[in-house]
Amino acid sequence: MPKLKTKSGAKKRFKFTANGKLKHGQAGKRHGMIKRSNEQIRELRGTTVMSASETQRVRRWMPYSA
């Protein structure tokens, strides 16, 4: 069987946790920070775990991981 191709955009943007969940960067912090509250900006720091339905879709893009 031939090797499966990995979506190169997905491998740059998502990482798997030890339990097989997907981590991704927070959306909504690229611009327009003046209109957002400081509390919202703090909550958008770091990474978050992706929802189960989205995880199923992204898993197909990364066939050999986890």
C-alpha positions in Angstrom: 0.0 0.0 0.0 1.2 3.5 -0.7 1.9 5.9 2.1 -0.9 8.3 3.1 -0.3 12.0 2.7 -0.6 14.3 5.8 -2.1 17.8 5.3 0.9 20.0 5.9 -1.2 22.8 7.2 -2.7 20.5 9.9 0.7 19.2 11.1 1.8 22.8 11.7 -1.3 23.9 13.6 -2.3 20.9 15.8 -0.6 18.6 18.3 -1.9 15.5 20.0 -1.9 15.1 23.8 -0.9 11.9 25.5 -4.5 10.8 25.7 -5.2 11.4 22.0 -7.0 14.7 22.2 -6.0 17.6 20.0 -4.4 20.9 21.1 -4.7 24.0 19.0 -4.0 27.7 19.4 -6.7 30.1 20.5 -8.5 32.0 17.8 -9.4 35.7 18.1 -6.1 37.3 19.2 -4.6 38.5 15.9 -6.0 42.1 15.8 -8.7 44.3 17.4 -7.5 43.9 20.9 -8.7 47.4 21.9 -12.3 46.4 21.6 -11.9 43.2 23.7 -11.9 43.2 27.5 -8.8 42.4 29.4 -10.5 39.4 30.8 -11.2 38.1 27.3 -7.6 38.7 26.3 -6.4 36.7 29.3 -8.7 33.8 28.6 -7.4 33.5 25.0 -3.8 32.9 26.0 -2.1 29.7 25.3 -3.7 26.6 23.8 -7.0 24.8 24.2 -8.3 21.3 23.6 -10.4 20.8 20.5 -14.0 19.5 20.7 -14.7 15.9 19.9 -16.6 16.5 16.6 -13.8 18.7 15.3 -11.2 16.2 16.4 -12.7 13.5 14.2 -12.3 15.8 11.1 -8.7 16.8 11.9 -7.6 13.2 12.6 -8.3 12.3 8.9 -5.8 15.0 7.9 -3.1 13.4 10.1 -3.2 9.7 9.4 -0.1 8.4 11.3 -0.4 10.4 14.5 -2.0 8.9 17.6 
